[in-house]
Amino acid sequence: MISLKSDREIELMRHAGYINYLTHLEVAKNIKPGISTKALNDIAHKFILAHDCTPSFLNFEGYPASICVSVNDEVVHGIPSKRKIKEGDVVSIDIGVCYKGYHSDSANTYIVGSASKEIEDLVENTKKSLYEGLSVIKDGVKISEIGKKIENFAKIHHLGVVRELVGHGVGMSVHEDPDVPNYYTNDNTRLKSGMVIAVEPMLNLGTRHIYMEDDEWTIRTDDGLPSAHFEHTVLVTKEGYVILTGNMEDSERESE
């Protein structure tokens, strides 16, 4: 069931989103060669708790960590470990934050040091594809239009669009209805003012095809080429959307 959020719920999610944004900043400061992905997880975990919130992902459907750290050909759901970040790695950080029972969900991808122009373009164009998808959001628009914009942008830049994983509603659960695919579907479900959704393109440098590791969480590209992942939790409004997982300016300013 798709739920519309009350003003009170939106304010709680706005706060969860702001702490999510601050947690990303804290983690990003520490992404450098030699640090382990578990250390990044521990930094995020402590920061979230210090701000009177809890990590949404920890124990969610059995997930064993507080954030997801996916490196290079890992698309999403990389479990933090002793693995150390290296120069040239592509590192995707996915963070969920819960405040007083309400969640936020956001992801960013970083290049550690320098990388090829091809990889730089992958990361930059995946980020741009997110905002392409967001650009059509407003009351009354079909959810399928979000995926259409993302998919068309990805095709122009010859990037593979992961189809097995999609965006979603957010609220009292970190994953709620509706699904928000990153590709066009025939779904006629329409956005309504008060809905909160996470839009999260996952684009691959090569094939769109993926597989799951034996840990039953980590998703990798079939061809071993890098992937990138960007995500915002947004509130649907009459005229557009509000990003809830940005800085306070973002969360106070509606799209034009």
FIKOLZA-1660 file (N, C-alpha, C; in steps of 0.1 Angstrom, whole numbers, plus 5000, padded with zeros to 4 digits):
% residues 256
   i   px   py   pz ch aa at
   1 5008 4988 5000  A  M  N
   1 5000 5000 5000  A  M CA
   1 5009 5013 5000  A  M  C
   2 5005 5022 4992  A  I  N
   2 5013 5035 4991  A  I CA
   2 5007 5044 5001  A  I  C
   3 5015 5050 5009  A  S  N
   3 5011 5059 5020  A  S CA
   3 5015 5074 5017  A  S  C
   4 5006 5083 5020  A  L  N
   4 5009 5097 5019  A  L CA
   4 5013 5102 5033  A  L  C
   5 5024 5110 5034  A  K  N
   5 5029 5113 5047  A  K CA
   5 5023 5126 5052  A  K  C
   6 5020 5127 5065  A  S  N
   6 5015 5139 5072  A  S CA
   6 5027 5149 5074  A  S  C
   7 5023 5161 5077  A  D  N
   7 5033 5171 5080  A  D CA
   7 5043 5167 5091  A  D  C
   8 5038 5160 5101  A  R  N
   8 5046 5156 5112  A  R CA
   8 5056 5145 5107  A  R  C
   9 5051 5136 5099  A  E  N
   9 5059 5125 5094  A  E CA
   9 5070 5131 5085  A  E  C
  10 5066 5140 5077  A  I  N
  10 5076 5147 5068  A  I CA
  10 5087 5153 5075  A  I  C
  11 5084 5160 5086  A  E  N
  11 5094 5167 5094  A  E CA
  11 5104 5156 5101  A  E  C
  12 5099 5145 5105  A  L  N
  12 5107 5135 5111  A  L CA
  12 5116 5129 5100  A  L  C
  13 5111 5127 5088  A  M  N
  13 5119 5122 5077  A  M CA
  13 5129 5132 5072  A  M  C
  14 5125 5145 5072  A  R  N
  14 5134 5156 5069  A  R CA
  14 5147 5155 5078  A  R  C
  15 5144 5153 5091  A  H  N
  15 5155 5152 5100  A  H CA
  15 5164 5140 5098  A  H  C
  16 5157 5129 5096  A  A  N
  16 5165 5116 5092  A  A CA
  16 5173 5118 5080  A  A  C
  17 5167 5125 5070  A  G  N
  17 5175 5128 5058  A  G CA
  17 5187 5137 5060  A  G  C
  18 5185 5147 5068  A  Y  N
  18 5196 5156 5071  A  Y CA
  18 5208 5149 5078  A  Y  C
  19 5205 5140 5088  A  I  N
  19 5215 5133 5094  A  I CA
  19 5222 5123 5084  A  I  C
  20 5214 5118 5075  A  N  N
  20 5219 5109 5065  A  N CA
  20 5229 5117 5056  A  N  C
  21 5226 5129 5052  A  Y  N
  21 5235 5138 5045  A  Y CA
  21 5248 5140 5052  A  Y  C
  22 5246 5144 5065  A  L  N
  22 5258 5146 5074  A  L CA
  22 5267 5134 5075  A  L  C
  23 5260 5122 5076  A  T  N
  23 5268 5110 5077  A  T CA
  23 5276 5107 5064  A  T  C
  24 5270 5110 5053  A  H  N
  24 5278 5109 5040  A  H CA
  24 5290 5118 5040  A  H  C
  25 5288 5130 5045  A  L  N
  25 5300 5139 5045  A  L CA
  25 5311 5133 5054  A  L  C
  26 5307 5128 5066  A  E  N
  26 5316 5122 5075  A  E CA
  26 5324 5110 5069  A  E  C
  27 5316 5101 5063  A  V  N
  27 5323 5090 5056  A  V CA
  27 5332 5094 5045  A  V  C
  28 5327 5104 5037  A  A  N
  28 5335 5108 5025  A  A CA
  28 5349 5113 5029  A  A  C
  29 5349 5120 5041  A  K  N
  29 5362 5126 5045  A  K CA
  29 5372 5115 5048  A  K  C
  30 5368 5103 5050  A  N  N
  30 5377 5092 5054  A  N CA
  30 5379 5081 5043  A  N  C
  31 5373 5084 5031  A  I  N
  31 5375 5074 5020  A  I CA
  31 5389 5077 5013  A  I  C
  32 5399 5069 5016  A  K  N
  32 5412 5071 5011  A  K CA
  32 5419 5057 5011  A  K  C
  33 5430 5056 5003  A  P  N
  33 5437 5043 5002  A  P CA
  33 5442 5039 5016  A  P  C
  34 5440 5026 5019  A  G  N
  34 5444 5020 5032  A  G CA
  34 5434 5018 5042  A  G  C
  35 5423 5025 5041  A  I  N
  35 5412 5024 5051  A  I CA
  35 5403 5012 5047  A  I  C
  36 5399 5004 5057  A  S  N
  36 5390 4993 5054  A  S CA
  36 5376 4997 5052  A  S  C
  37 5368 4989 5045  A  T  N
  37 5354 4992 5044  A  T CA
  37 5347 4991 5057  A  T  C
  38 5352 4982 5066  A  K  N
  38 5346 4981 5079  A  K CA
  38 5348 4993 5088  A  K  C
  39 5360 4999 5086  A  A  N
  39 5363 5012 5093  A  A CA
  39 5353 5023 5089  A  A  C
  40 5350 5023 5076  A  L  N
  40 5340 5033 5071  A  L CA
  40 5326 5030 5077  A  L  C
  41 5323 5017 5078  A  N  N
  41 5310 5014 5084  A  N CA
  41 5310 5018 5099  A  N  C
  42 5321 5016 5106  A  D  N
  42 5321 5020 5120  A  D CA
  42 5320 5035 5122  A  D  C
  43 5327 5043 5113  A  I  N
  43 5326 5057 5114  A  I CA
  43 5311 5061 5112  A  I  C
  44 5304 5056 5102  A  A  N
  44 5290 5059 5100  A  A CA
  44 5281 5055 5112  A  A  C
  45 5284 5043 5117  A  H  N
  45 5276 5038 5128  A  H CA
  45 5277 5047 5140  A  H  C
  46 5289 5051 5144  A  K  N
  46 5291 5059 5155  A  K CA
  46 5284 5073 5153  A  K  C
  47 5286 5078 5141  A  F  N
  47 5281 5092 5138  A  F CA
  47 5265 5092 5139  A  F  C
  48 5259 5082 5133  A  I  N
  48 5244 5081 5133  A  I CA
  48 5239 5080 5148  A  I  C
  49 5245 5072 5156  A  L  N
  49 5241 5070 5170  A  L CA
  49 5243 5083 5178  A  L  C
  50 5254 5090 5175  A  A  N
  50 5257 5102 5182  A  A CA
  50 5247 5113 5179  A  A  C
  51 5239 5112 5168  A  H  N
  51 5229 5122 5165  A  H CA
  51 5215 5117 5167  A  H  C
  52 5214 5108 5177  A  D  N
  52 5201 5103 5182  A  D CA
  52 5193 5096 5172  A  D  C
  53 5200 5089 5162  A  C  N
  53 5193 5082 5152  A  C CA
  53 5199 5067 5152  A  C  C
  54 5193 5059 5144  A  T  N
  54 5198 5045 5143  A  T CA
  54 5200 5042 5128  A  T  C
  55 5209 5032 5126  A  P  N
  55 5212 5028 5112  A  P CA
  55 5200 5020 5107  A  P  C
  56 5194 5024 5096  A  S  N
  56 5182 5017 5090  A  S CA
  56 5186 5003 5085  A  S  C
  57 5198 5001 5080  A  F  N
  57 5201 4989 5074  A  F CA
  57 5205 4978 5083  A  F  C
  58 5210 4981 5095  A  L  N
  58 5215 4971 5105  A  L CA
  58 5204 4961 5108  A  L  C
  59 5206 4949 5105  A  N  N
  59 5197 4938 5107  A  N CA
  59 5184 4939 5099  A  N  C
  60 5183 4948 5089  A  F  N
  60 5172 4949 5080  A  F CA
  60 5172 4936 5071  A  F  C
  61 5162 4928 5073  A  E  N
  61 5162 4915 5065  A  E CA
  61 5174 4907 5067  A  E  C
  62 5181 4909 5078  A  G  N
  62 5193 4901 5081  A  G CA
  62 5206 4907 5077  A  G  C
  63 5206 4920 5071  A  Y  N
  63 5218 4926 5067  A  Y CA
  63 5227 4929 5079  A  Y  C
  64 5240 4925 5079  A  P  N
  64 5248 4925 5091  A  P CA
  64 5256 4937 5094  A  P  C
  65 5254 4948 5087  A  A  N
  65 5262 4960 5089  A  A CA
  65 5253 4973 5089  A  A  C
  66 5259 4984 5092  A  S  N
  66 5251 4997 5093  A  S CA
  66 5250 5004 5080  A  S  C
  67 5260 5002 5071  A  I  N
  67 5259 5008 5057  A  I CA
  67 5264 4998 5047  A  I  C
  68 5261 5001 5035  A  C  N
  68 5266 4993 5024  A  C CA
  68 5278 5000 5017  A  C  C
  69 5289 4992 5015  A  V  N
  69 5301 4998 5009  A  V CA
  69 5305 4988 4997  A  V  C
  70 5302 4993 4985  A  S  N
  70 5304 4985 4973  A  S CA
  70 5315 4990 4965  A  S  C
  71 5324 4982 4961  A  V  N
  71 5337 4986 4955  A  V CA
  71 5338 4980 4941  A  V  C
  72 5341 4989 4931  A  N  N
  72 5343 4986 4917  A  N CA
  72 5332 4979 4911  A  N  C
  73 5333 4965 4908  A  D  N
  73 5322 4958 4901  A  D CA
  73 5311 4954 4911  A  D  C
  74 5312 4958 4924  A  E  N
  74 5301 4955 4933  A  E CA
  74 5291 4967 4930  A  E  C
  75 5279 4963 4927  A  V  N
  75 5268 4972 4923  A  V CA
  75 5262 4979 4936  A  V  C
  76 5257 4970 4945  A  V  N
  76 5251 4974 4957  A  V CA
  76 5253 4963 4968  A  V  C
  77 5250 4967 4980  A  H  N
  77 5249 4957 4992  A  H CA
  77 5262 4951 4995  A  H  C
  78 5273 4958 4992  A  G  N
  78 5286 4953 4996  A  G CA
  78 5287 4953 5012  A  G  C
  79 5291 4942 5018  A  I  N
  79 5291 4941 5032  A  I CA
  79 5305 4946 5037  A  I  C
  80 5306 4956 5046  A  P  N
  80 5319 4960 5051  A  P CA
  80 5327 4949 5057  A  P  C
  81 5340 4950 5054  A  S  N
  81 5349 4939 5059  A  S CA
  81 5363 4945 5061  A  S  C
  82 5373 4936 5062  A  K  N
  82 5387 4941 5064  A  K CA
  82 5393 4945 5051  A  K  C
  83 5386 4944 5040  A  R  N
  83 5391 4948 5027  A  R CA
  83 5395 4963 5027  A  R  C
  84 5406 4966 5022  A  K  N
  84 5411 4980 5022  A  K CA
  84 5409 4986 5009  A  K  C
  85 5406 4999 5009  A  I  N
  85 5404 5007 4997  A  I CA
  85 5417 5010 4991  A  I  C
  86 5417 5010 4978  A  K  N
  86 5430 5012 4970  A  K CA
  86 5428 5024 4961  A  K  C
  87 5439 5030 4957  A  E  N
  87 5440 5041 4947  A  E CA
  87 5433 5036 4934  A  E  C
  88 5424 5044 4929  A  G  N
  88 5416 5041 4917  A  G CA
  88 5403 5034 4919  A  G  C
  89 5400 5030 4931  A  D  N
  89 5388 5022 4934  A  D CA
  89 5376 5032 4932  A  D  C
  90 5365 5025 4928  A  V  N
  90 5352 5032 4927  A  V CA
  90 5344 5027 4939  A  V  C
  91 5340 5036 4948  A  V  N
  91 5334 5032 4961  A  V CA
  91 5320 5038 4962  A  V  C
  92 5310 5029 4963  A  S  N
  92 5296 5034 4964  A  S CA
  92 5292 5032 4979  A  S  C
  93 5287 5043 4985  A  I  N
  93 5283 5043 4999  A  I CA
  93 5268 5045 5000  A  I  C
  94 5261 5035 5005  A  D  N
  94 5246 5036 5007  A  D CA
  94 5243 5036 5022  A  D  C
  95 5236 5046 5026  A  I  N
  95 5233 5049 5040  A  I CA
  95 5218 5050 5042  A  I  C
  96 5213 5043 5053  A  G  N
  96 5199 5045 5058  A  G CA
  96 5200 5050 5072  A  G  C
  97 5192 5060 5075  A  V  N
  97 5191 5066 5088  A  V CA
  97 5177 5066 5093  A  V  C
  98 5174 5062 5105  A  C  N
  98 5161 5062 5111  A  C CA
  98 5160 5072 5123  A  C  C
  99 5150 5080 5123  A  Y  N
  99 5148 5090 5134  A  Y CA
  99 5133 5088 5139  A  Y  C
 100 5132 5084 5151  A  K  N
 100 5119 5083 5158  A  K CA
 100 5109 5075 5149  A  K  C
 101 5115 5064 5143  A  G  N
 101 5107 5054 5135  A  G CA
 101 5105 5057 5121  A  G  C
 102 5111 5068 5116  A  Y  N
 102 5110 5072 5102  A  Y CA
 102 5124 5072 5095  A  Y  C
 103 5124 5067 5083  A  H  N
 103 5137 5064 5076  A  H CA
 103 5140 5074 5065  A  H  C
 104 5153 5074 5061  A  S  N
 104 5158 5081 5049  A  S CA
 104 5168 5071 5043  A  S  C
 105 5171 5073 5030  A  D  N
 105 5179 5064 5022  A  D CA
 105 5186 5072 5011  A  D  C
 106 5200 5071 5011  A  S  N
 106 5207 5079 5002  A  S CA
 106 5220 5072 4998  A  S  C
 107 5225 5074 4986  A  A  N
 107 5238 5068 4981  A  A CA
 107 5246 5077 4973  A  A  C
 108 5259 5076 4974  A  N  N
 108 5269 5084 4966  A  N CA
 108 5280 5075 4962  A  N  C
 109 5286 5078 4950  A  T  N
 109 5297 5070 4946  A  T CA
 109 5309 5079 4944  A  T  C
 110 5321 5074 4949  A  Y  N
 110 5333 5082 4949  A  Y CA
 110 5344 5075 4941  A  Y  C
 111 5353 5082 4935  A  I  N
 111 5365 5077 4929  A  I CA
 111 5377 5080 4938  A  I  C
 112 5384 5070 4942  A  V  N
 112 5395 5072 4951  A  V CA
 112 5408 5076 4943  A  V  C
 113 5412 5088 4944  A  G  N
 113 5424 5093 4936  A  G CA
 113 5420 5095 4922  A  G  C
 114 5428 5090 4913  A  S  N
 114 5425 5093 4898  A  S CA
 114 5420 5080 4892  A  S  C
 115 5413 5081 4881  A  A  N
 115 5408 5070 4873  A  A CA
 115 5407 5074 4859  A  A  C
 116 5404 5065 4850  A  S  N
 116 5403 5067 4836  A  S CA
 116 5391 5076 4833  A  S  C
 117 5392 5083 4821  A  K  N
 117 5381 5092 4817  A  K CA
 117 5368 5084 4816  A  K  C
 118 5368 5071 4812  A  E  N
 118 5357 5062 4811  A  E CA
 118 5350 5061 4825  A  E  C
 119 5358 5058 4835  A  I  N
 119 5352 5056 4848  A  I CA
 119 5347 5070 4854  A  I  C
 120 5354 5080 4851  A  E  N
 120 5350 5094 4856  A  E CA
 120 5336 5097 4850  A  E  C
 121 5335 5093 4837  A  D  N
 121 5322 5096 4830  A  D CA
 121 5311 5087 4836  A  D  C
 122 5314 5074 4839  A  L  N
 122 5304 5065 4845  A  L CA
 122 5298 5072 4858  A  L  C
 123 5307 5076 4867  A  V  N
 123 5303 5082 4879  A  V CA
 123 5295 5095 4877  A  V  C
 124 5300 5104 4869  A  E  N
 124 5294 5116 4866  A  E CA
 124 5280 5115 4860  A  E  C
 125 5279 5106 4850  A  N  N
 125 5267 5104 4843  A  N CA
 125 5256 5096 4851  A  N  C
 126 5261 5088 4860  A  T  N
 126 5251 5081 4869  A  T CA
 126 5245 5092 4879  A  T  C
 127 5253 5101 4883  A  K  N
 127 5248 5112 4892  A  K CA
 127 5238 5120 4884  A  K  C
 128 5242 5124 4872  A  K  N
 128 5233 5132 4863  A  K CA
 128 5220 5124 4860  A  K  C
 129 5221 5111 4859  A  S  N
 129 5209 5104 4856  A  S CA
 129 5199 5104 4867  A  S  C
 130 5204 5105 4880  A  L  N
 130 5195 5107 4891  A  L CA
 130 5187 5119 4890  A  L  C
 131 5194 5130 4887  A  Y  N
 131 5186 5143 4886  A  Y CA
 131 5178 5144 4873  A  Y  C
 132 5181 5136 4863  A  E  N
 132 5172 5135 4851  A  E CA
 132 5159 5128 4856  A  E  C
 133 5160 5118 4864  A  G  N
 133 5148 5111 4869  A  G CA
 133 5140 5120 4878  A  G  C
 134 5147 5127 4887  A  L  N
 134 5140 5136 4896  A  L CA
 134 5133 5148 4889  A  L  C
 135 5138 5152 4878  A  S  N
 135 5133 5163 4871  A  S CA
 135 5118 5162 4867  A  S  C
 136 5113 5150 4865  A  V  N
 136 5099 5149 4861  A  V CA
 136 5089 5147 4873  A  V  C
 137 5094 5147 4885  A  I  N
 137 5086 5144 4896  A  I CA
 137 5077 5155 4900  A  I  C
 138 5064 5153 4901  A  K  N
 138 5054 5162 4907  A  K CA
 138 5041 5154 4907  A  K  C
 139 5032 5160 4915  A  D  N
 139 5019 5154 4916  A  D CA
 139 5012 5150 4903  A  D  C
 140 5008 5138 4901  A  G  N
 140 5000 5134 4889  A  G CA
 140 5009 5127 4878  A  G  C
 141 5022 5128 4879  A  V  N
 141 5031 5122 4869  A  V CA
 141 5031 5107 4872  A  V  C
 142 5031 5099 4861  A  K  N
 142 5033 5085 4862  A  K CA
 142 5047 5081 4868  A  K  C
 143 5048 5072 4877  A  I  N
 143 5061 5068 4882  A  I CA
 143 5070 5063 4871  A  I  C
 144 5064 5057 4861  A  S  N
 144 5072 5051 4849  A  S CA
 144 5080 5062 4842  A  S  C
 145 5075 5075 4843  A  E  N
 145 5083 5086 4836  A  E CA
 145 5096 5088 4843  A  E  C
 146 5098 5085 4856  A  I  N
 146 5111 5086 4862  A  I CA
 146 5121 5076 4856  A  I  C
 147 5117 5064 4855  A  G  N
 147 5125 5054 4849  A  G CA
 147 5128 5056 4834  A  G  C
 148 5118 5062 4827  A  K  N
 148 5120 5065 4813  A  K CA
 148 5131 5075 4811  A  K  C
 149 5131 5085 4819  A  K  N
 149 5142 5096 4819  A  K CA
 149 5156 5090 4822  A  K  C
 150 5156 5082 4832  A  I  N
 150 5169 5076 4836  A  I CA
 150 5174 5067 4825  A  I  C
 151 5166 5058 4820  A  E  N
 151 5170 5048 4810  A  E CA
 151 5174 5055 4797  A  E  C
 152 5167 5065 4793  A  N  N
 152 5171 5073 4781  A  N CA
 152 5184 5079 4782  A  N  C
 153 5186 5085 4794  A  F  N
 153 5199 5092 4796  A  F CA
 153 5211 5082 4796  A  F  C
 154 5208 5070 4803  A  A  N
 154 5219 5060 4803  A  A CA
 154 5222 5055 4789  A  A  C
 155 5212 5053 4781  A  K  N
 155 5214 5048 4768  A  K CA
 155 5222 5058 4759  A  K  C
 156 5220 5070 4761  A  I  N
 156 5228 5080 4754  A  I CA
 156 5243 5079 4757  A  I  C
 157 5246 5075 4770  A  H  N
 157 5260 5074 4774  A  H CA
 157 5264 5060 4774  A  H  C
 158 5257 5051 4768  A  H  N
 158 5261 5037 4766  A  H CA
 158 5264 5030 4779  A  H  C
 159 5255 5032 4789  A  L  N
 159 5257 5026 4802  A  L CA
 159 5245 5015 4805  A  L  C
 160 5249 5004 4811  A  G  N
 160 5239 4994 4814  A  G CA
 160 5231 4998 4826  A  G  C
 161 5217 4996 4825  A  V  N
 161 5208 5000 4836  A  V CA
 161 5204 4987 4843  A  V  C
 162 5208 4986 4855  A  V  N
 162 5204 4974 4863  A  V CA
 162 5189 4973 4865  A  V  C
 163 5183 4962 4862  A  R  N
 163 5168 4961 4862  A  R CA
 163 5163 4953 4873  A  R  C
 164 5171 4945 4880  A  E  N
 164 5166 4936 4890  A  E CA
 164 5165 4944 4904  A  E  C
 165 5170 4956 4904  A  L  N
 165 5170 4964 4917  A  L CA
 165 5164 4977 4913  A  L  C
 166 5155 4982 4922  A  V  N
 166 5148 4995 4918  A  V CA
 166 5147 5004 4931  A  V  C
 167 5143 5016 4928  A  G  N
 167 5140 5025 4939  A  G CA
 167 5127 5021 4945  A  G  C
 168 5122 5029 4955  A  H  N
 168 5111 5024 4964  A  H CA
 168 5106 5036 4972  A  H  C
 169 5094 5033 4978  A  G  N
 169 5089 5042 4988  A  G CA
 169 5097 5041 5001  A  G  C
 170 5096 5052 5009  A  V  N
 170 5103 5053 5022  A  V CA
 170 5093 5058 5032  A  V  C
 171 5094 5053 5044  A  G  N
 171 5086 5059 5055  A  G CA
 171 5089 5052 5068  A  G  C
 172 5080 5045 5074  A  M  N
 172 5082 5038 5086  A  M CA
 172 5090 5025 5084  A  M  C
 173 5091 5021 5071  A  S  N
 173 5101 5011 5067  A  S CA
 173 5110 5017 5057  A  S  C
 174 5122 5012 5056  A  V  N
 174 5132 5018 5047  A  V CA
 174 5128 5014 5032  A  V  C
 175 5121 5003 5031  A  H  N
 175 5116 4999 5018  A  H CA
 175 5100 4998 5018  A  H  C
 176 5093 5007 5011  A  E  N
 176 5079 5006 5011  A  E CA
 176 5074 5006 4996  A  E  C
 177 5061 5004 4994  A  D  N
 177 5055 5007 4981  A  D CA
 177 5056 5022 4978  A  D  C
 178 5057 5026 4966  A  P  N
 178 5057 5018 4954  A  P CA
 178 5072 5015 4949  A  P  C
 179 5073 5005 4940  A  D  N
 179 5086 5004 4933  A  D CA
 179 5088 5015 4924  A  D  C
 180 5101 5019 4923  A  V  N
 180 5105 5030 4914  A  V CA
 180 5116 5026 4904  A  V  C
 181 5112 5019 4893  A  P  N
 181 5123 5013 4884  A  P CA
 181 5131 5024 4878  A  P  C
 182 5143 5021 4874  A  N  N
 182 5152 5030 4866  A  N CA
 182 5151 5028 4851  A  N  C
 183 5140 5022 4847  A  Y  N
 183 5138 5019 4833  A  Y CA
 183 5123 5020 4831  A  Y  C
 184 5119 5022 4818  A  Y  N
 184 5105 5024 4815  A  Y CA
 184 5097 5011 4817  A  Y  C
 185 5085 5012 4823  A  T  N
 185 5076 5001 4824  A  T CA
 185 5062 5006 4820  A  T  C
 186 5052 4997 4819  A  N  N
 186 5039 5001 4816  A  N CA
 186 5030 5004 4828  A  N  C
 187 5037 5006 4840  A  D  N
 187 5030 5008 4852  A  D CA
 187 5023 5022 4851  A  D  C
 188 5010 5023 4854  A  N  N
 188 5003 5035 4853  A  N CA
 188 5001 5042 4867  A  N  C
 189 5008 5037 4877  A  T  N
 189 5007 5043 4890  A  T CA
 189 5012 5058 4890  A  T  C
 190 5005 5067 4896  A  R  N
 190 5008 5081 4895  A  R CA
 190 5013 5086 4909  A  R  C
 191 5023 5095 4908  A  L  N
 191 5028 5102 4920  A  L CA
 191 5017 5111 4926  A  L  C
 192 5017 5111 4939  A  K  N
 192 5008 5120 4946  A  K CA
 192 5015 5129 4956  A  K  C
 193 5011 5141 4958  A  S  N
 193 5017 5150 4968  A  S CA
 193 5016 5143 4981  A  S  C
 194 5027 5143 4989  A  G  N
 194 5028 5136 5002  A  G CA
 194 5035 5123 5001  A  G  C
 195 5037 5117 4989  A  M  N
 195 5045 5105 4988  A  M CA
 195 5059 5108 4990  A  M  C
 196 5066 5098 4996  A  V  N
 196 5081 5099 4998  A  V CA
 196 5087 5087 4991  A  V  C
 197 5096 5090 4982  A  I  N
 197 5102 5079 4974  A  I CA
 197 5117 5080 4974  A  I  C
 198 5124 5069 4972  A  A  N
 198 5139 5069 4969  A  A CA
 198 5141 5066 4955  A  A  C
 199 5148 5075 4948  A  V  N
 199 5151 5073 4934  A  V CA
 199 5166 5069 4934  A  V  C
 200 5170 5058 4927  A  E  N
 200 5184 5053 4929  A  E CA
 200 5189 5046 4917  A  E  C
 201 5193 5053 4906  A  P  N
 201 5199 5047 4895  A  P CA
 201 5212 5039 4898  A  P  C
 202 5213 5027 4893  A  M  N
 202 5225 5019 4894  A  M CA
 202 5229 5016 4880  A  M  C
 203 5240 5022 4875  A  L  N
 203 5244 5021 4861  A  L CA
 203 5258 5014 4860  A  L  C
 204 5259 5006 4850  A  N  N
 204 5271 4998 4849  A  N CA
 204 5279 5003 4836  A  N  C
 205 5292 5002 4837  A  L  N
 205 5301 5006 4826  A  L CA
 205 5299 4997 4814  A  L  C
 206 5296 4984 4817  A  G  N
 206 5294 4974 4806  A  G CA
 206 5279 4969 4806  A  G  C
 207 5278 4956 4807  A  T  N
 207 5265 4950 4807  A  T CA
 207 5256 4954 4818  A  T  C
 208 5243 4953 4816  A  R  N
 208 5234 4956 4827  A  R CA
 208 5232 4944 4836  A  R  C
 209 5237 4932 4832  A  H  N
 209 5235 4920 4839  A  H CA
 209 5243 4918 4852  A  H  C
 210 5238 4912 4862  A  I  N
 210 5244 4911 4875  A  I CA
 210 5242 4897 4881  A  I  C
 211 5249 4895 4892  A  Y  N
 211 5247 4882 4899  A  Y CA
 211 5250 4885 4914  A  Y  C
 212 5245 4876 4922  A  M  N
 212 5246 4877 4937  A  M CA
 212 5257 4868 4942  A  M  C
 213 5266 4874 4951  A  E  N
 213 5276 4866 4957  A  E CA
 213 5271 4855 4967  A  E  C
 214 5279 4846 4971  A  D  N
 214 5275 4836 4980  A  D CA
 214 5270 4841 4994  A  D  C
 215 5274 4854 4997  A  D  N
 215 5270 4859 5010  A  D CA
 215 5255 4863 5009  A  D  C
 216 5249 4862 4998  A  E  N
 216 5235 4864 4995  A  E CA
 216 5231 4879 4997  A  E  C
 217 5241 4888 4996  A  W  N
 217 5238 4902 4997  A  W CA
 217 5245 4910 4985  A  W  C
 218 5258 4908 4984  A  T  N
 218 5266 4916 4975  A  T CA
 218 5262 4913 4960  A  T  C
 219 5259 4923 4953  A  I  N
 219 5255 4922 4939  A  I CA
 219 5267 4927 4930  A  I  C
 220 5271 4919 4920  A  R  N
 220 5282 4923 4912  A  R CA
 220 5278 4923 4897  A  R  C
 221 5285 4930 4889  A  T  N
 221 5283 4930 4874  A  T CA
 221 5288 4917 4869  A  T  C
 222 5281 4912 4859  A  D  N
 222 5285 4900 4852  A  D CA
 222 5298 4900 4846  A  D  C
 223 5302 4912 4840  A  D  N
 223 5314 4913 4832  A  D CA
 223 5326 4918 4840  A  D  C
 224 5324 4921 4853  A  G  N
 224 5335 4925 4862  A  G CA
 224 5338 4940 4860  A  G  C
 225 5331 4948 4852  A  L  N
 225 5333 4962 4850  A  L CA
 225 5327 4970 4861  A  L  C
 226 5332 4982 4864  A  P  N
 226 5326 4990 4875  A  P CA
 226 5312 4994 4874  A  P  C
 227 5306 4997 4885  A  S  N
 227 5292 5002 4886  A  S CA
 227 5292 5014 4895  A  S  C
 228 5282 5023 4893  A  A  N
 228 5280 5035 4901  A  A CA
 228 5266 5035 4906  A  A  C
 229 5263 5042 4917  A  H  N
 229 5250 5042 4924  A  H CA
 229 5248 5056 4931  A  H  C
 230 5238 5063 4927  A  F  N
 230 5234 5075 4934  A  F CA
 230 5219 5074 4938  A  F  C
 231 5216 5081 4949  A  E  N
 231 5202 5079 4954  A  E CA
 231 5199 5091 4963  A  E  C
 232 5186 5096 4962  A  H  N
 232 5181 5106 4971  A  H CA
 232 5167 5101 4975  A  H  C
 233 5163 5104 4988  A  T  N
 233 5149 5103 4992  A  T CA
 233 5143 5116 4990  A  T  C
 234 5131 5116 4983  A  V  N
 234 5125 5129 4980  A  V CA
 234 5110 5129 4984  A  V  C
 235 5105 5141 4987  A  L  N
 235 5091 5143 4989  A  L CA
 235 5084 5148 4976  A  L  C
 236 5073 5141 4972  A  V  N
 236 5066 5146 4961  A  V CA
 236 5057 5158 4965  A  V  C
 237 5057 5169 4957  A  T  N
 237 5048 5180 4960  A  T CA
 237 5039 5183 4948  A  T  C
 238 5030 5193 4950  A  K  N
 238 5021 5196 4939  A  K CA
 238 5029 5201 4927  A  K  C
 239 5040 5209 4929  A  E  N
 239 5047 5215 4918  A  E CA
 239 5060 5208 4915  A  E  C
 240 5065 5198 4923  A  G  N
 240 5077 5192 4920  A  G CA
 240 5081 5182 4931  A  G  C
 241 5093 5185 4937  A  Y  N
 241 5098 5176 4947  A  Y CA
 241 5107 5184 4957  A  Y  C
 242 5109 5178 4969  A  V  N
 242 5119 5183 4978  A  V CA
 242 5129 5172 4982  A  V  C
 243 5142 5174 4980  A  I  N
 243 5152 5164 4984  A  I CA
 243 5153 5164 5000  A  I  C
 244 5150 5153 5006  A  L  N
 244 5151 5151 5020  A  L CA
 244 5164 5147 5025  A  L  C
 245 5173 5142 5016  A  T  N
 245 5186 5136 5020  A  T CA
 245 5197 5146 5015  A  T  C
 246 5194 5159 5015  A  G  N
 246 5205 5168 5011  A  G CA
 246 5207 5177 5023  A  G  C
 247 5214 5189 5021  A  N  N
 247 5216 5198 5031  A  N CA
 247 5203 5205 5035  A  N  C
 248 5202 5213 5045  A  M  N
 248 5190 5219 5049  A  M CA
 248 5184 5228 5039  A  M  C
 249 5193 5235 5031  A  E  N
 249 5188 5243 5019  A  E CA
 249 5179 5234 5010  A  E  C
 250 5185 5222 5007  A  D  N
 250 5178 5213 4998  A  D CA
 250 5164 5210 5003  A  D  C
 251 5164 5207 5016  A  S  N
 251 5152 5201 5022  A  S CA
 251 5141 5212 5025  A  S  C
 252 5146 5225 5024  A  E  N
 252 5136 5236 5026  A  E CA
 252 5131 5242 5013  A  E  C
 253 5138 5238 5002  A  R  N
 253 5135 5245 4989  A  R CA
 253 5128 5235 4980  A  R  C
 254 5117 5238 4975  A  E  N
 254 5110 5230 4965  A  E CA
 254 5116 5232 4952  A  E  C
 255 5116 5222 4943  A  S  N
 255 5120 5223 4930  A  S CA
 255 5111 5233 4922  A  S  C
 256 5117 5240 4913  A  E  N
 256 5110 5249 4905  A  E CA
 256 5101 5242 4894  A  E  C
% end
